[in-house]
Amino acid sequence: MAETNPNSVVFPEYLVAFGDAYWVAKYFNDSVVETADFVYGHPYISRIFLRRDIFADLQFDDLRLTQGFAFEDWHLNCELRARGFNFLVAPKTVFFYRQRKGSLLKEANAVSARQIPNASLFDPIKLTRLVTAEKLHKLGDSGPLNSKESARRGNSKEQLLADITCMEMVYAAIQIDPGINLWKIINSGSWSNIFPDQHWGHDYVTACSVVGEGAFTDIVLLPWLNAGGGERFVLDVLHSLAAETEDFR
């Protein structure tokens, strides 16, 4: 798949978490996952497969365990998305992910802000162009195999258990590590990287389209706008400044 699609990042189709916690996750390619989803959350994982030369000028950021930013894999995948890479999923592949009580991921979730540092993807111009190109590419493509609705109807765990090839790999993994408990997999939870149809990642894209290519001279954050309220007075002041100030925006 990687050889056929050189400008792509390839991920496993399934993740089986085992150890301290059990769950099964299924990942879908970017015919289902939108660019806006990368703003809202992390739709993929850190185990990636792509051309070696990509890392000549792109590496994981060193995000130490602090109260600040975290999730260098989410950040790296945002950078890859900003560069126009396609995100593909290799069918019938399973990644086994051991869960530990004191894992780095759990500590990062507990300590950090649970957000990533600024990424190239978040640039208003770049993000707007990517989303526009994405919409044009998907225009008229409403087939059931590429729709979120079709993907959302499936259950990740049940689909894994029903796949003979994947279950052969589960049994092979148990032979390697008896700590993988089939009964707990069968009774585990299920997750997929299909995000809501509308979330604040889409709202950020809308905000970016409003910002456009220019720069603003003044930015005012208001919790709401009431007719005749104090916030309207702030807007009246801004409109007055705009009438008297050259290049006011």
MIVO-829097 format. One record per residue: residue number from 0; residue in one letter; x, y, z of N, C-alpha, C in turn. Coordinates in steps of 0.05 Angstrom, whole numbers, plus 5000, padded with zeros to 4 digits. Atoms other than C-alpha are relative to their C-alpha. Example, Ala and Ser with C-alpha at 12.3 -4.5 7.8 and 13.67 -1.06 7.14 Angstrom:
<atoms>
   num   residuo    n.X    n.Y    n.Z   ca.X   ca.Y   ca.Z    c.X    c.Y    c.Z
     0         A   5018   4976   5000   5246   4910   5156   5018   5024   5000
     1         S   4984   4976   4999   5273   4979   5143   4985   5022   5014
</atoms>
This chain:
<atoms>
   num   residuo    n.X    n.Y    n.Z   ca.X   ca.Y   ca.Z    c.X    c.Y    c.Z
     0         M   5017   4976   5000   5000   5000   5000   5017   5025   5000
     1         A   4982   4977   4998   5057   5048   5017   5014   5004   4973
     2         E   4986   4998   5026   5093   5033   4951   4981   5010   4979
     3         T   5020   4991   5020   5029   5044   4911   4992   5029   5005
     4         N   5008   4972   4993   5014   5110   4948   5024   5013   5015
     5         P   4976   4990   4987   5082   5143   4961   4995   5025   5017
     6         N   5005   4976   4985   5052   5208   4986   4978   4995   5022
     7         S   5020   5008   4981   5016   5174   5043   5013   4991   5026
     8         V   4993   5011   4974   5019   5153   5116   4982   4976   5004
     9         V   5016   5024   4997   4995   5082   5131   4998   4992   5029
    10         F   5005   5008   4972   4964   5060   5197   4988   4972   5001
    11         P   5014   5026   4998   4940   4992   5223   4970   5005   5002
    12         E   5029   4997   5000   4866   4979   5217   4989   4997   5029
    13         Y   5011   5005   4973   4856   4954   5289   5022   5005   5021
    14         L   4983   5000   4976   4886   4968   5357   4986   4984   5021
    15         V   5010   5015   4978   4877   4918   5412   5016   5007   5025
    16         A   4987   4993   4975   4893   4946   5481   4997   4978   5020
    17         F   5002   5022   4980   4909   4895   5535   5018   5007   5024
    18         G   4985   4995   4976   4939   4892   5604   4983   5012   5022
    19         D   5015   4986   4979   4913   4942   5655   4972   5007   4991
    20         A   5026   4994   5011   4855   4959   5609   4998   4987   4972
    21         Y   5005   5013   5026   4824   4927   5548   4980   5016   4983
    22         W   5019   4990   5019   4790   4957   5487   5009   4994   4972
    23         V   4993   5004   5029   4788   4949   5411   4993   5026   4985
    24         A   5005   4976   5017   4795   5009   5364   5003   4992   4971
    25         K   4998   5004   5029   4784   5010   5289   5005   5028   4988
    26         Y   4993   4975   5013   4815   5064   5245   4991   5000   4971
    27         F   5009   4996   5027   4788   5091   5180   5018   5020   4986
    28         N   4982   4982   5015   4825   5127   5125   4987   5028   4997
    29         D   5010   4972   5001   4816   5200   5106   4978   5004   4979
    30         S   5026   4997   5014   4756   5186   5062   4978   5004   5020
    31         V   5019   4997   4978   4720   5185   5129   5009   5022   5019
    32         V   4989   4981   4981   4766   5226   5174   5006   5027   4985
    33         E   4997   4974   5012   4765   5301   5158   5024   5015   5011
    34         T   4978   4983   4990   4820   5352   5164   4992   5014   5026
    35         A   5009   4986   4976   4778   5389   5216   5001   4982   5024
    36         D   4998   5019   4978   4780   5325   5258   5027   5002   5014
    37         F   4973   4997   4988   4855   5336   5269   5002   5023   5019
    38         V   5001   4977   4982   4839   5402   5302   4985   4992   5026
    39         Y   5018   5007   4978   4785   5372   5347   5014   4979   5019
    40         G   4988   5021   4984   4825   5311   5370   5020   4985   4983
    41         H   4980   5016   5014   4875   5258   5350   4987   4975   4988
    42         P   5015   5023   5012   4842   5210   5300   5018   4976   4994
    43         Y   4983   5023   5006   4903   5165   5292   5019   4994   5024
    44         I   4982   5008   4979   4961   5135   5332   5029   5006   4992
    45         S   4972   4994   5005   5037   5141   5337   5014   4980   4982
    46         R   4988   5020   5017   5051   5077   5298   4994   5005   4971
    47         I   5004   4992   5028   5060   5101   5227   5020   4987   4982
    48         F   4982   5011   5020   5090   5075   5163   5000   5019   4976
    49         L   4998   4981   5022   5116   5123   5110   5029   5001   4991
    50         R   4974   4998   5012   5177   5141   5068   5020   5010   5021
    51         R   4979   4993   4981   5242   5147   5108   5009   5029   4996
    52         D   4989   4973   5006   5263   5212   5073   4982   5022   5011
    53         I   5018   4979   4989   5203   5249   5103   5012   5011   5026
    54         F   4989   4992   4974   5240   5251   5170   5025   5015   4998
    55         A   4976   4984   5003   5298   5289   5141   4996   5028   5012
    56         D   5005   4973   4988   5265   5354   5162   4975   5001   5017
    57         L   5023   5001   4983   5207   5330   5204   5003   4978   5021
    58         Q   4997   5020   4978   5213   5295   5272   4979   5005   5021
    59         F   5017   4996   4976   5173   5286   5335   5011   5023   5016
    60         D   4992   4980   4981   5174   5347   5379   5005   4988   5028
    61         D   4993   5011   4974   5206   5334   5447   4982   5013   5021
    62         L   5020   4989   4982   5145   5346   5491   5002   4985   5027
    63         R   4995   5012   4974   5167   5330   5562   4974   5000   5016
    64         L   5024   5002   4983   5116   5310   5615   4999   5024   5019
    65         T   5003   4976   4984   5094   5377   5643   4970   5007   5000
    66         Q   5027   4990   5000   5031   5417   5656   4992   5014   4974
    67         G   5005   4987   5025   5037   5446   5587   4990   4982   4978
    68         F   5009   5016   5023   5030   5414   5518   5009   4971   5002
    69         A   4994   5028   5000   5032   5340   5504   4994   4988   4972
    70         F   5008   5016   5023   5020   5286   5451   5015   5007   4974
    71         E   4983   4995   5023   5078   5291   5402   4991   4985   4975
    72         D   5009   5015   5024   5046   5238   5357   4976   5015   4987
    73         W   5022   4984   5011   4982   5280   5348   5012   5024   4985
    74         H   4987   4977   5012   5027   5340   5333   5013   4993   4973
    75         L   4987   5009   5024   5068   5301   5282   4980   4994   4977
    76         N   5020   5007   5020   5006   5275   5246   4987   5026   4989
    77         C   5010   4974   5010   4980   5347   5242   5019   5012   4980
    78         E   4980   4990   5018   5045   5367   5209   5000   4985   4973
    79         L   5002   5016   5025   5039   5310   5159   4975   5007   4985
    80         R   5024   4992   5014   4968   5330   5144   5003   5027   4987
    81         A   4995   4973   5011   4990   5402   5133   5017   4998   4974
    82         R   4983   5004   5024   5040   5376   5081   4985   4985   4978
    83         G   5016   5012   5021   4984   5343   5043   5001   4970   4997
    84         F   4998   5029   5001   4997   5270   5060   4972   4988   5002
    85         N   5024   5016   4997   4941   5220   5051   5003   4981   5024
    86         F   4999   5018   4976   4923   5179   5113   4984   4975   4992
    87         L   5012   5025   5009   4910   5107   5094   5001   4979   5022
    88         V   5001   5021   4980   4894   5044   5133   5005   4973   4985
    89         A   4994   5027   5012   4924   4975   5116   4979   4980   5010
    90         P   5020   5019   4991   4867   4924   5118   5012   4976   5014
    91         K   4993   5025   4986   4871   4865   5165   5028   5001   5013
    92         T   4975   4997   4984   4929   4892   5207   4991   5007   5029
    93         V   5007   4996   4972   4927   4892   5283   5025   5008   5016
    94         F   4979   4990   4982   4970   4931   5332   4992   4994   5029
    95         F   5005   5007   4972   4973   4904   5403   5014   5020   5018
    96         Y   4990   4977   4984   4982   4959   5454   4997   4994   5030
    97         R   5001   5007   4971   5000   4941   5526   4994   5025   5017
    98         Q   5008   4978   4981   4967   4984   5580   5013   4995   5027
    99         R   4989   5001   4974   5004   4999   5644   4989   5022   5018
   100         K   5012   4981   4982   4980   5035   5706   5014   5027   4999
   101         G   4985   4975   4999   5036   5086   5705   5012   5007   4973
   102         S   4990   4994   5027   5043   5094   5629   5004   5029   4996
   103         L   4995   4972   5007   5069   5158   5599   4975   5014   4990
   104         L   5025   4989   5011   5003   5168   5562   4981   5008   5023
   105         K   5018   4994   4978   4963   5164   5626   5010   5023   5017
   106         E   4989   4977   4985   5010   5212   5662   4996   5026   4984
   107         A   5004   4976   5017   5006   5260   5603   4971   5010   5001
   108         N   5028   4993   4998   4930   5257   5605   4993   5014   5027
   109         A   5006   4989   4973   4931   5272   5680   5013   5026   5006
   110         V   4984   4977   4992   4984   5326   5683   4998   5023   4980
   111         S   4998   4980   5021   4984   5363   5616   4974   5015   4996
   112         A   5024   4986   5008   4935   5412   5585   4984   4984   4980
   113         R   5013   5018   5019   4916   5355   5538   4995   5014   4973
   114         Q   5000   4987   5025   4930   5399   5479   5028   4999   4988
   115         I   4974   5001   5012   4986   5400   5428   5010   5029   4994
   116         P   4990   4973   5007   5032   5460   5411   4989   5008   4973
   117         N   5009   4990   5026   5017   5503   5351   5013   4983   4977
   118         A   4991   5016   5023   5023   5464   5285   4995   5015   4974
   119         S   5004   4987   5025   5028   5485   5213   4971   4998   4990
   120         L   5027   5005   5009   4959   5456   5202   4981   5021   5010
   121         F   5018   4981   4988   4928   5509   5247   5002   5028   4987
   122         D   4998   4974   5014   4951   5567   5202   4974   5005   4985
   123         P   5026   4995   5013   4886   5599   5177   5000   4996   4970
   124         I   4999   5002   5029   4907   5603   5105   5003   4971   4991
   125         K   4995   5028   5007   4935   5533   5101   4976   4982   5006
   126         L   5022   5017   4992   4877   5502   5138   4976   5004   4981
   127         T   5022   4994   5018   4825   5537   5095   5004   4988   4973
   128         R   4994   5012   5026   4859   5515   5031   4998   4970   5000
   129         L   5002   5029   4998   4865   5443   5054   4971   4991   5001
   130         V   5028   5008   4997   4792   5439   5075   4985   5005   4974
   131         T   5013   4994   5025   4769   5472   5010   5007   4979   4979
   132         A   4991   5020   5019   4810   5423   4968   4987   4973   5007
   133         E   5012   5025   4991   4783   5365   5010   4971   4999   4992
   134         K   5028   5000   5007   4711   5386   4998   4996   4996   4970
   135         L   5002   5003   5029   4723   5392   4923   5005   4971   4992
   136         H   4993   5028   5006   4755   5323   4922   4977   4981   5006
   137         K   5021   5018   4992   4696   5292   4958   4973   5007   4988
   138         L   5025   4991   5011   4643   5330   4920   4988   4978   4982
   139         G   5014   5021   5016   4593   5280   4892   5007   4972   5008
   140         D   4993   5027   4991   4627   5222   4927   4984   4993   5025
   141         S   5018   5007   4977   4570   5197   4971   4995   4970   5002
   142         G   5003   5029   4999   4581   5122   4963   5000   4990   5028
   143         P   5002   5010   4972   4566   5079   5024   5027   4992   5012
   144         L   4975   5008   4989   4638   5056   5030   5016   5023   5011
   145         N   4985   4977   4992   4663   5127   5039   4985   5019   5019
   146         S   5016   4983   4984   4608   5155   5083   5005   4995   5030
   147         K   4997   5003   4971   4615   5169   5157   4977   4983   5012
   148         E   5023   5014   4989   4545   5142   5168   5004   4969   4998
   149         S   4996   5028   5004   4563   5074   5139   5021   4989   5019
   150         A   4978   5009   4981   4628   5069   5180   4990   5000   5029
   151         R   5009   4997   4972   4593   5092   5243   4981   4977   5008
   152         R   5018   5021   4993   4543   5035   5239   5013   4975   5011
   153         G   4986   5024   4992   4596   4982   5251   5010   5002   5029
   154         N   4988   5002   4973   4623   4959   5319   5028   4989   4997
   155         S   4971   5007   5005   4699   4957   5320   5007   4972   5011
   156         K   4993   5026   4987   4704   4898   5368   4987   4977   4985
   157         E   5014   5022   5014   4651   4856   5332   5012   4995   4973
   158         Q   4988   5003   5027   4684   4869   5265   5027   4986   5002
   159         L   4975   5014   4995   4752   4847   5293   4995   4970   5004
   160         L   5006   5028   4993   4722   4783   5322   4989   4984   4977
   161         A   5012   5014   5023   4687   4767   5257   5020   4997   4977
   162         D   4980   5001   5021   4750   4775   5215   5019   4976   5005
   163         I   4984   5025   4995   4784   4706   5208   5030   5006   5000
   164         T   4971   4994   5002   4851   4735   5187   5010   5015   5025
   165         C   4992   4985   4976   4853   4784   5245   5000   4983   5024
   166         M   5001   5018   4976   4833   4730   5295   5023   4981   4999
   167         E   4976   5016   5002   4890   4687   5269   5024   5015   5012
   168         M   4978   4984   4989   4936   4744   5287   4997   5004   5030
   169         V   5005   4999   4971   4903   4751   5356   5011   4975   5013
   170         Y   4991   5025   4988   4917   4678   5370   5031   4998   4999
   171         A   4971   5000   5002   4989   4686   5345   5012   5018   5021
   172         A   4990   4981   4980   4998   4746   5391   4998   4987   5028
   173         I   5003   5013   4974   4972   4705   5450   5023   4979   5004
   174         Q   4978   5019   4998   5025   4652   5434   5026   5014   5008
   175         I   4976   4984   4994   5078   4707   5439   4998   5011   5028
   176         D   5004   4987   4974   5049   4741   5501   4974   4990   5012
   177         P   5024   5011   4986   5001   4700   5545   4985   5021   5016
   178         G   5013   4979   4986   4985   4766   5579   4976   5011   4985
   179         I   5023   4992   5016   4936   4779   5522   4977   4981   5005
   180         N   5022   5017   4991   4870   4752   5548   4976   5002   4980
   181         L   5021   5000   5020   4820   4732   5493   4973   5006   5012
   182         W   5026   4996   4987   4761   4731   5541   4996   5030   5006
   183         K   5002   4971   4994   4776   4803   5562   4997   5016   4974
   184         I   5004   4986   5026   4781   4824   5489   4971   4998   4992
   185         I   5028   5005   5008   4713   4793   5475   4981   5018   5017
   186         N   5017   4984   4983   4683   4832   5534   5009   5029   5003
   187         S   4989   4973   4998   4721   4897   5522   4982   5020   4987
   188         G   5014   4979   5013   4696   4964   5498   5009   5004   4971
   189         S   4994   4996   5028   4698   4990   5427   5002   5030   4994
   190         W   4996   4972   5007   4722   5055   5395   5008   5001   4970
   191         S   4990   4995   5028   4734   5084   5325   5007   5029   4997
   192         N   4992   4973   5004   4764   5147   5297   4980   5016   4983
   193         I   5021   4984   5013   4698   5172   5270   4989   5021   5020
   194         F   5007   4979   4982   4686   5239   5303   4972   5010   4993
   195         P   5027   4989   5006   4619   5277   5307   5000   5015   4973
   196         D   5002   4986   5025   4593   5307   5243   5005   5030   5003
   197         Q   4995   4971   4995   4598   5377   5274   5013   5003   5027
   198         H   4986   4996   4975   4648   5397   5327   5015   5027   4998
   199         W   4986   4974   5000   4691   5457   5346   5024   5001   4981
   200         G   4979   4999   5021   4744   5436   5296   4989   5012   4975
   201         H   5013   4987   5022   4694   5455   5242   4996   5030   5005
   202         D   5003   4972   4993   4681   5520   5279   5026   5016   4997
   203         Y   4974   4986   5003   4755   5536   5279   5006   5004   4970
   204         V   4997   4997   5029   4756   5524   5203   4984   5024   4990
   205         T   5017   4978   5007   4698   5573   5197   5013   5027   5008
   206         A   4986   4976   4990   4736   5624   5239   5024   5007   4983
   207         C   4977   4996   5018   4797   5615   5195   4992   5012   4974
   208         S   5010   4989   5025   4756   5630   5133   4992   5029   5004
   209         V   5007   4972   4995   4732   5695   5166   5026   5016   5002
   210         V   4974   4986   4997   4804   5715   5184   5012   5006   4973
   211         G   4989   4996   5027   4827   5706   5112   5030   5005   5001
   212         E   4971   4996   5002   4895   5729   5090   5010   5025   5013
   213         G   4991   4974   4987   4896   5797   5124   5006   4996   5029
   214         A   4995   4999   4971   4916   5816   5194   4981   5019   5013
   215         F   5018   4983   4985   4870   5846   5246   5015   5020   5017
   216         T   4988   4980   4983   4888   5910   5282   4990   4997   5029
   217         D   5011   5003   4973   4842   5894   5341   4984   4974   5001
   218         I   5015   5024   4996   4813   5830   5369   4986   5002   5027
   219         V   5016   4998   4976   4757   5830   5420   4985   4974   5004
   220         L   5013   5025   4993   4731   5767   5454   4976   5006   5017
   221         L   5025   4994   4985   4658   5771   5477   4986   4974   5006
   222         P   5015   5024   4993   4619   5717   5514   4973   4997   4986
   223         W   5026   4999   5014   4554   5738   5480   4994   5028   4992
   224         L   5008   4973   5009   4519   5797   5448   4970   5003   5006
   225         N   5028   4994   4993   4455   5825   5479   4992   5027   4988
   226         A   5010   4974   5011   4413   5880   5448   5002   5021   5022
   227         G   4998   4979   4981   4434   5943   5485   5018   4994   5024
   228         G   4983   5008   4977   4482   5906   5532   5027   5014   4998
   229         G   4973   4989   4999   4552   5926   5552   5018   4992   4977
   230         E   4983   5010   5022   4582   5884   5497   4994   5016   4975
   231         R   5007   4984   5023   4544   5925   5445   5014   5027   5002
   232         F   4986   4974   4997   4576   5988   5474   5029   4997   4990
   233         V   4972   5005   5010   4645   5956   5461   5001   5001   4970
   234         L   5001   5000   5029   4625   5945   5389   4995   5028   4989
   235         D   5004   4973   5009   4600   6016   5382   5026   5016   5001
   236         V   4974   4987   4998   4668   6040   5406   5018   4991   4977
   237         L   4983   5011   5022   4703   5995   5355   4991   5012   4973
   238         H   5009   4988   5025   4659   6021   5299   5008   5030   4998
   239         S   4992   4972   5000   4675   6092   5319   5030   5002   4994
   240         L   4971   5000   5006   4750   6076   5319   5005   4993   4970
   241         A   4997   5007   5028   4742   6044   5250   4994   5024   4982
   242         A   5006   4977   5017   4711   6108   5223   5022   5021   5001
   243         E   4980   4979   4996   4769   6150   5249   5028   4990   4995
   244         T   4973   5011   5002   4829   6103   5240   5005   4988   4973
   245         E   4993   5011   5026   4862   6088   5174   5010   4971   5003
   246         D   4992   5029   5000   4871   6013   5158   4991   4985   5025
   247         F   5010   5014   4976   4830   5994   5219   4985   4975   4991
   248         R   5013   5025   5006   4807   5922   5217   4994   4984   5025
</atoms>
